Amino acid sequence: MEARIILSNADFSANNIGKFTALSDLTKKVLAKQTQYSEDSDEAQALNTFLAALTSEGFIGGESPLLKALFIPALASQHSEFFYNIASLDENGYPVNAMPAAERTAVTKVYSAITDSSSRIVGVKDVRGSLTAEEFNAQTLFDNGYGLTDENLTLPNVSIAMYNLYDKSSTSYNDLMISLFGDVAYIKSQQMGAMKQAVYYGYDMTGTRLGFLGVTLDNENHTFNAAADNATLTPIEGTPGTVSSPSVSKSVARIGYTPTAESRHAHTAFVAWGTDIFSDEMASLKSLVDTLMTALHAKYYITQ
């Protein structure tokens, strides 16, 4: 009689077969730097799927990826892990720690974890607290990675995206949340777009503005495209012409803003910026981020 193997506790249901796949090298290296979730977790599987899709669709990896910065603070287990840039890898293939040097060494930190009812980190917020404006500004200033020089200050096509965790429906201020080039391109609490000669272009936003917010300045054709989960986007009339960066701000990006009230700050589980994320690409990125934010509990945090 042939030998038989009996697996008394096996589950071959449709929900179980194929649930776990081998993690990519990139996923493992991200999880080695941002350590809230283990390699055998459901969250790791979701991250693996997300990074594979970003790679196949040209957002990361390859010779000309669309993203220059990709931060997922919802993966972090502590302050030092908030801002690993998954779009920028070191010589060993690990994401680079892009946290501003002033924030890393400061006694009083700007960035603080946002946690859910299960004590999981679902994002990060900036906190002014007792810091002076100068200290706060130094600790929130990132390298934007676009490589502009004083001889070439014309912006490329600029894209910015975030996953907002704070209801902005009652805000009376139009505060910066993510900004590039000295606030020339931005996502604010009430607007997304770009500024030229003190005139604002892009979109006005109403609604909670919770969840995904993304905008692209097509600086070649002087147009915009955008996508949002919970915001009504109203195009601002007019076109900006070609937008340039101030020389002193050509290489900088900022996450957060200086007022002291918590409601006026950025609260985010995901931040990215890059170039050429037009309507189809933005819709795809929005869908991928939504799936990941569900797996990392950030979506439940804003919908519970």
C-alpha positions in Angstrom: 0.0 0.0 0.0 1.3 3.5 -0.9 2.3 5.7 2.0 0.0 8.7 2.8 0.8 12.0 4.5 -2.1 13.4 6.5 -2.0 17.1 7.2 -4.6 17.5 10.0 -4.3 21.3 10.3 -3.8 22.3 6.7 -6.1 24.9 5.2 -6.4 24.7 1.4 -9.3 27.1 1.2 -9.3 29.8 -1.5 -8.5 32.4 1.1 -5.3 30.6 2.2 -3.7 29.0 -0.9 -1.1 31.4 -2.3 -1.7 34.0 0.4 2.0 34.4 1.1 4.6 34.9 -1.6 8.4 35.3 -1.3 9.4 38.8 -0.4 11.5 40.7 -2.9 15.0 41.8 -1.9 13.8 45.4 -1.9 10.9 44.6 0.5 13.3 42.8 2.9 15.7 45.8 2.8 12.9 48.3 3.5 11.7 46.2 6.4 15.2 46.0 7.7 15.2 49.8 8.0 11.6 50.4 9.0 10.9 47.7 11.5 7.3 48.0 12.7 6.3 44.9 10.7 8.1 41.5 10.4 8.8 39.7 7.2 6.1 37.1 7.9 3.3 39.6 8.5 0.3 40.5 6.3 1.6 44.1 6.2 4.9 42.8 4.6 3.0 41.0 1.9 1.0 44.2 1.1 4.3 46.2 1.0 5.8 43.6 -1.3 2.8 43.8 -3.7 3.0 47.6 -3.6 6.7 47.9 -4.3 6.4 45.3 -7.2 3.6 47.4 -8.8 5.6 50.6 -8.4 8.6 49.0 -10.0 6.7 47.5 -12.9 4.8 50.8 -13.6 8.0 52.9 -13.6 7.5 54.8 -10.3 10.7 53.4 -8.8 13.8 51.5 -10.1 15.2 51.6 -13.6 17.1 54.4 -15.3 14.4 57.1 -15.2 11.9 56.5 -12.3 9.0 58.9 -11.9 9.6 59.3 -8.1 12.6 61.0 -6.5 11.2 60.6 -3.0 9.0 57.9 -1.4 8.4 58.0 2.3 6.1 55.6 4.2 6.3 56.6 7.9 3.4 54.1 8.6 6.1 51.4 8.3 8.3 52.9 11.1 8.6 51.6 14.6 10.3 54.7 16.0 11.3 58.3 15.2 14.6 57.5 13.5 12.8 55.3 10.9 10.2 57.8 9.7 11.9 59.1 6.5 13.7 56.3 4.7 13.5 57.2 1.0 12.5 54.0 -0.9 13.0 55.8 -4.2 16.7 56.3 -3.4 18.8 53.3 -2.6 22.4 53.1 -1.3 25.2 51.0 -2.8 23.8 47.9 -1.0 20.2 48.4 -2.1 18.9 49.8 1.2 16.7 52.9 1.2 18.5 56.0 2.2 17.7 57.8 5.5 16.6 61.2 4.2 15.6 62.7 7.6 17.1 66.2 7.9 20.4 66.2 9.9 19.0 69.0 12.1 16.1 66.8 13.1 18.2 63.7 13.7 20.4 65.5 16.2 17.9 67.8 17.8 17.0 67.3 21.5 13.5 68.5 20.8 12.1 66.7 17.7 9.7 68.1 15.2 8.2 64.8 14.0 6.0 62.7 16.2 4.3 59.3 15.6 0.6 59.1 15.0 -0.8 55.9 16.5 -4.1 54.1 16.3 -6.2 52.4 19.0 -3.9 49.4 18.8 -0.8 51.5 19.3 0.4 50.9 15.8 2.2 53.8 14.1 0.0 54.8 11.1 1.8 58.0 10.2 3.7 61.1 11.3 2.9 64.7 12.2 5.0 67.8 12.7 4.8 69.5 16.1 6.1 73.0 16.6 5.9 72.9 20.4 8.6 75.0 22.1 10.8 75.3 19.0 11.6 78.6 17.4 10.6 79.2 13.8 14.2 78.9 12.8 14.7 75.6 14.6 11.5 74.2 13.2 12.4 75.2 9.6 15.9 73.7 9.9 14.4 70.4 11.1 11.8 70.1 8.4 14.0 70.9 5.3 14.7 67.9 3.0 16.8 67.6 -0.2 14.3 67.5 -3.0 16.6 65.5 -5.4 15.7 67.4 -8.6 19.3 68.7 -9.2 18.4 72.2 -10.3 21.4 74.6 -10.5 21.7 78.4 -10.5 22.2 78.2 -14.3 18.9 76.2 -14.7 16.1 77.2 -12.3 13.2 76.2 -14.6 11.2 73.5 -12.9 10.7 70.1 -14.6 7.2 68.6 -14.6 6.7 68.4 -10.8 4.5 65.8 -9.0 3.6 65.7 -5.3 1.5 63.2 -3.4 0.6 62.4 0.2 -1.9 60.5 2.3 -3.5 62.9 4.7 -4.6 61.7 8.2 -6.2 65.0 9.5 -9.7 66.3 8.6 -9.2 69.7 7.1 -12.9 70.4 6.4 -13.1 73.1 9.2 -9.8 74.7 8.6 -9.8 78.5 8.0 -6.1 78.6 7.0 -4.5 77.5 3.8 -1.4 76.0 5.4 1.4 74.2 3.6 1.7 70.5 4.2 4.2 69.4 1.5 6.1 72.0 -0.5 9.0 72.1 -2.9 11.4 74.8 -4.2 10.7 77.3 -1.4 6.9 76.7 -1.5 6.7 77.2 -5.3 5.0 73.7 -5.7 2.8 72.4 -2.9 0.0 70.6 -1.3 -1.8 72.9 1.1 -4.8 72.4 3.4 -7.0 74.2 0.8 -5.1 74.1 -2.4 -2.8 72.0 -4.6 -0.6 73.4 -7.3 2.1 76.0 -7.9 2.8 79.7 -7.4 4.4 82.1 -9.8 5.0 85.8 -8.9 2.8 85.5 -5.9 -0.2 84.2 -7.9 -1.6 80.7 -7.1 -2.5 78.2 -9.8 -3.8 74.6 -9.7 -6.8 73.6 -7.6 -8.9 74.8 -4.7 -10.0 71.9 -2.4 -13.1 71.5 -0.2 -14.2 68.5 1.8 -12.3 66.6 4.5 -9.2 66.2 2.2 -8.6 62.9 4.1 -6.7 60.2 2.3 -4.8 60.5 -1.0 -4.0 63.9 -2.4 -1.8 64.2 -5.5 -1.0 67.0 -8.1 1.3 67.4 -11.1 2.5 70.7 -12.6 3.1 70.0 -16.3 5.6 72.9 -16.6 6.2 72.1 -20.3 2.5 72.7 -21.3 1.5 75.0 -18.3 -1.3 72.7 -17.1 -2.1 70.6 -14.0 -3.7 67.3 -13.2 -4.7 66.0 -9.8 -6.5 63.3 -7.8 -8.0 63.1 -4.3 -9.9 60.6 -2.2 -12.1 63.0 -0.2 -11.9 66.4 -1.8 -13.7 68.4 -4.4 -11.1 69.9 -6.7 -12.0 73.1 -8.5 -9.5 74.3 -11.1 -8.1 77.8 -10.4 -8.6 79.9 -13.6 -5.5 80.9 -15.6 -2.3 79.3 -16.5 1.1 80.1 -14.9 3.4 80.1 -17.8 6.8 78.6 -17.1 7.5 78.3 -13.4 11.0 78.7 -11.9 12.6 78.2 -8.5 14.2 80.8 -6.4 17.9 80.2 -6.4 18.2 79.8 -2.7 15.4 77.2 -2.6 16.2 75.2 -5.7 17.2 72.0 -3.9 14.8 72.0 -0.9 11.5 70.3 0.1 9.6 70.7 3.3 7.2 68.5 5.2 5.1 70.5 7.7 4.5 74.2 8.6 5.4 76.5 11.4 2.2 77.5 13.3 1.7 76.0 16.7 -1.9 74.7 16.4 -1.9 70.9 15.6 -4.8 71.3 13.2 -2.5 73.5 11.0 0.2 70.9 10.6 0.8 67.9 8.2 -0.4 64.5 9.4 0.6 61.9 6.8 1.2 58.2 6.3 2.8 58.5 2.9 4.7 61.3 1.0 6.1 61.2 -2.5 7.4 63.6 -5.1 8.8 63.3 -8.5 8.0 64.1 -12.1 5.6 63.2 -15.0 2.9 61.6 -13.0 0.1 62.6 -15.3 -3.6 61.6 -15.1 -3.3 57.9 -15.8 -0.2 57.5 -13.7 -1.8 59.5 -10.8 -4.9 57.4 -10.9 -2.8 54.3 -10.7 -0.6 55.6 -7.9 -3.8 56.6 -6.0 -5.2 53.1 -6.3 -1.9 51.5 -5.2 -1.5 53.8 -2.2 -5.1 53.2 -1.1 -4.6 49.4 -1.0 -1.3 49.8 0.9 -2.9 52.3 3.4 -5.7 49.8 4.0 -3.1 47.1 4.8 -1.1 49.4 7.1 -4.2 50.5 9.0 -4.0 54.2 8.0 -7.3 54.0 6.0 -9.1 52.6 9.0 -7.6 55.3 11.2 -9.3 58.0 9.1 -12.6 56.2 8.5 -13.3 54.6 11.9 
